[in-house]
């Protein structure tokens, strides 16, 4: 018979990443995110600005507002 120590706290199993519709943090367009940490859409990721690591500039959100 196995016992568990009294100090051991049961933990939840890690949840699998579930695809979800999110808003891009750069251009604010909605896109299908494949995991919880994906917050930039593929269109923005494929831009030269993103690939070169260039900043957006002061107060720019990338959507022309």
C-alpha positions as CSV (number, residue, x, y, z in Angstrom):
1,X,0.0,0.0,0.0
2,X,1.4,3.4,-1.0
3,X,1.0,6.5,1.1
4,X,1.6,10.2,0.3
5,X,3.1,12.6,2.7
6,X,0.7,15.0,4.4
7,X,2.7,18.0,3.0
8,X,2.1,16.9,-0.6
9,X,-0.5,19.1,-2.3
10,X,-2.4,17.6,-5.2
11,X,-1.8,19.6,-8.4
12,X,-3.8,19.9,-11.6
13,X,-2.5,18.3,-14.7
14,X,-1.1,20.9,-17.2
15,X,-3.6,21.9,-19.8
16,X,-2.8,21.3,-23.4
17,X,-2.5,24.4,-25.5
18,X,-5.8,24.9,-27.3
19,X,-6.1,26.9,-30.5
20,X,-8.0,30.1,-29.9
21,X,-9.0,33.3,-31.7
22,X,-6.8,36.2,-30.3
23,X,-6.1,39.8,-31.2
24,X,-2.6,40.5,-32.6
25,X,-0.7,42.8,-30.2
26,X,0.9,44.6,-33.1
27,X,-1.8,45.2,-35.7
28,X,-4.9,44.4,-33.5
29,X,-6.3,42.0,-36.2
30,X,-7.9,38.8,-35.0
31,X,-6.1,35.5,-35.9
32,X,-6.2,31.9,-34.9
33,X,-3.5,31.4,-32.2
34,X,-2.1,27.9,-32.0
35,X,-0.9,28.2,-28.4
36,X,-1.3,30.4,-25.4
37,X,1.9,32.5,-26.0
38,X,1.2,33.2,-29.6
39,X,0.1,36.8,-29.6
40,X,1.5,38.2,-33.0
41,X,-0.3,37.2,-36.2
42,X,1.6,35.5,-39.0
43,X,1.2,38.6,-41.3
44,X,3.1,40.7,-38.8
45,X,5.7,38.0,-38.2
46,X,6.4,37.9,-41.9
47,X,7.0,41.6,-42.2
48,X,10.5,42.9,-42.6
49,X,10.1,45.1,-39.6
50,X,9.3,42.1,-37.3
51,X,12.1,39.9,-38.8
52,X,14.6,42.7,-38.4
53,X,13.6,43.4,-34.8
54,X,12.8,47.1,-35.5
55,X,10.6,48.9,-32.9
56,X,7.2,50.2,-33.9
57,X,8.0,53.7,-32.9
58,X,6.5,55.9,-30.2
59,X,2.8,55.2,-29.7
60,X,2.4,53.4,-32.9
61,X,0.2,50.3,-32.9
62,X,0.9,49.3,-36.5
63,X,-2.7,50.0,-37.6
64,X,-2.3,53.7,-38.7
65,X,-4.4,55.2,-35.9
